[in-house]
Amino acid sequence: MSLSCPAKARTGVVRLRPYQIQAIERVHEHVAAGARRLVVVLATGGGKTTIAVEIILDAIAQGQSVLFLAHRRELISQTYRRLVQMGVPEHDVGVLMGNDPRRRPGAKVQVASVDTLRNRAKPKADIVFIDECHRALARSYQEIAACYPDAVHLGLTATPYRADGRGLGDAYQELVVVASPSQLIAEGYLVEPSVFTVPREHLPDLSSVHTRAGDYEGRELEDAVNRKSLVGNIVEHWLELARGKRTVAFAVSVEHSKNIAARFVEAGIPAEHLDGTTPAAERDAILARLERGETQVVANCNVLCEGWDQPSVKCAILARPTKSTGLYLQQAGRILRPWNDERAIILDHAGCAVEHGLPQDDREFSLEGRKKTGRRGPVEAPTKVCASCCAVVAVACRTCPECGSEFPASERVPEERKGVLVSAEQAREEYLLDEWEKLNRKAIERGYKPGWVYYRFKEKFGRAPPQRSVAIAPPVEARSAAFARIRAQESSPAWAALRFRVEFGEPPPSR
């Protein structure tokens, strides 16, 4: 099959943005050069579905058939509406999802639920789209894709990450990165959020939470976050920083989400909860009340992270710690679409911005897995907090864009305000130091070589380990005696030095 690129000439209900036209041209160029499997990467709110529908319009004009795969009801309905809105006749669009009445076996475009299609006869397709294609390595997706060996496969995602470290190169050949967040913000297609974090003592203690499939184990994570004091802090900070804004809260579990909603209601704030068991009609009613402002906060568990588009919601509460950069960016990206010139606010109660950087940071992407790339991702730009208004801004800023206050030339870490907000840069360095010391302890317990710690840290964070600064150093005699004790217990000088650093937070004495 072939793809042409009529985007410049086509006129219709939706006018393509320049970067969308360029993306279609680049897809066409890759296919013309022989590529059959491509990933189109564009930030949440940038219009990936619009790009896909424009390609579909051209394909059906050439007599080709298309299969569009998605995993959520919302994504399927959203795609169906966009196809019809942009000019695909309804009789040419079928839906394969349970008993959906829009089923049209003879339609040129089939929008299908992965769970439904895996157990049904596969429709003909010259082009196969996979929405949220960071899921494309799952067995259900792979089994469906294998039924179309001669088709062009186009994946769509804002976050080509997998928490387990596997690269999408097992399913795709080429990346088409459409536009960076900074470009979309500069051109007015997204808004730059204000991001606030909390002191470390107000973050959940994850020291005993294990990792499974690249992310925190669910039950242990719920035990760590679903605590009265932590949930109470969420309400207090919202009242201080985002009162009155339509808000979505991302929770760890159904019970955690219900508790968050309940605490808001106790504080007199209209709030509701929804999860995967909420009936479709009730879910739509809850979100409609949120749109009208009758409900101000909707807490959810694993429902609104993907495929949900409600631009009037301009505050996101991140209450779910995650090791997945992709999940973090999906959640944060929900509130970045422009709406009435209203500012977007992210209240990070999970430490996500500390671990993964600000959501508006430009990132590099690769189809290779973490083991091949040798790092988890790019190092994000450090940030600082304005002492006057507590806005989190890039460390290079000399004047606060929020209130106009000037930062002292030598300022790196501003003071906390009322013990509530802290510098993201300071919090990140403390987090990295903790991670460095955890790796040291693990190496000692398991008998790994000292070099393992350094390279494992650099692999994970893309930078050398931090150095602890000690305000009051212990007496030289005490340090020397302690090092002599450790040295006598270790056959390797390197291990002795490592153990001393773990116990005292500084290098051993030189003599």
Steps between C-alpha positions, in 0.01 A plus 500: 500500500604864476424819687464833330502831680208727405498687832606833351222498241213361705249739648235389745353543844838465673790713385828320552773668699836543325674235710217254424550553128873446542435181697285357220767590247765323707285188539454500121875533447581209733241274335622597153851401614377155599416532871192298598480563874521854641426670832361855492594676827317815607421644843153456647276767350712540187250330269622148422148386408466788253823389327372142485161600358662710227704197395184287513309744279765468234516121535128442447507744206748256344270207570699368796365362824607602851495343845531732802570320830447642849460355847243732659140586425582871518776472240275306264213748527736795469653358182159420353382857557819645352475286188144616433579860591788513253298364211491120505141394419338318792423199283876465444578477874428187703559432868607161633442522875276255683142547382552856380216589254743681269626165370527519119689198358532649153638839607839606365615616845462275803560650846553200725543416865805281548316279748213450256699450182738241641205258520334585168567466130750761387382760247705579194750785549774663293590733788490404869502780757565430869404779735707527821750270327731484803273201567584337167734238646219336697404155373148602395636779279774280356253225409280746312795671327627162379179459300606795281851420375465707184337809652658827600493522881483848653518544877385813682623602845607794712726280708704229322608359836448164664551466872663158455777650286416321175531717192231540236760399243362147530182623330607806297780611268492880506409788732329812370525757781256769396554798732660562839300625800691829492396554136135419572501737799673778306245472217205501740383142446579399860530697823803490726397370842598631840635202693518480879649225710507443877775445758640150517336436835161554335570247225409133551772274636576256218804337659318170556311497169632244253518536122309274265510526117686828526260680735401493866310194619135602524395370841814620676472838330141537616605430858769770473279778360150436631562670834286763665776757541612475136146527364435796731804681363354466150187690600693769686733572210214507251318758713815713509608472136210387279177584679212519253677332209348196339733223614588140429679290762696188406499237774674167558191288561123516509501535879764774484295688240184472710687631805630801307149587380360452850754736657412771249131455576573525875670834426189624321637450149269317253697190399429161344679173430505274196686185405492220244181354647305825473223451239552698180188713548596586858858582395370735231269666753786552747720662236206713381454633854873573510468690172215710635688569821243326719778260595842655553717191556481156340728235647566190293704183481638401157212648300588856395872451435450443127243594239322761710469851358340769718688830454306684771668283766806701593639338814651153533574342837768233466448270798634186332877452520631322191830393351345529155585827328230421246222466758612821673496697173164355399347615828661844496414552134126477564478867606731664246251582225419874484167614642386858558859613565484317834825384656568131558616395847654168599510406869758223523447301820677195358849634426455444127647834391801434721563158347404565138537876450239760404232387253584785263866394470608401150611139492694277267336181374631171375358167384774322689443354844660629817771231499608602152490873558682467832274751675142551604459829320644849461592715797232763557577863557529596870243733651458740790216656695417870516513610865226757435230294329633141518492444124729221379710635212811409305820562694622733226215749557613834639149643538197303612247484214217477751556801725797686351730453800868488421713209612833582669787428265645237732173336592481129431263367767244750635352478847187300565176684552307390810664159467260412219681546170859412420735548211470221246878522457560450871252216522646328195855514640382353830313229313805416287718487811260253663501286187881505491523383860239227443710366214806506725323296765370252243853457360642430844223253588535308173878519469505699175813683391520872590495602134154341465349774717637785289400352166160382621421853624620658175297249298184590691537877522739594221742684725774443758391439862449805724732595783364554851593827663549461877423812704700389806770245428578245774837537673797381302592250772153346499495472123843342494407249769178409322679455170765282666224282644330463162830444321581211735169335409539532124762334283455761227600865559237603248226326697623654823478846345152422369373382839640810668318724250172318561529526880632857525385666178850616400823354360733327749796693647806503278714372783 
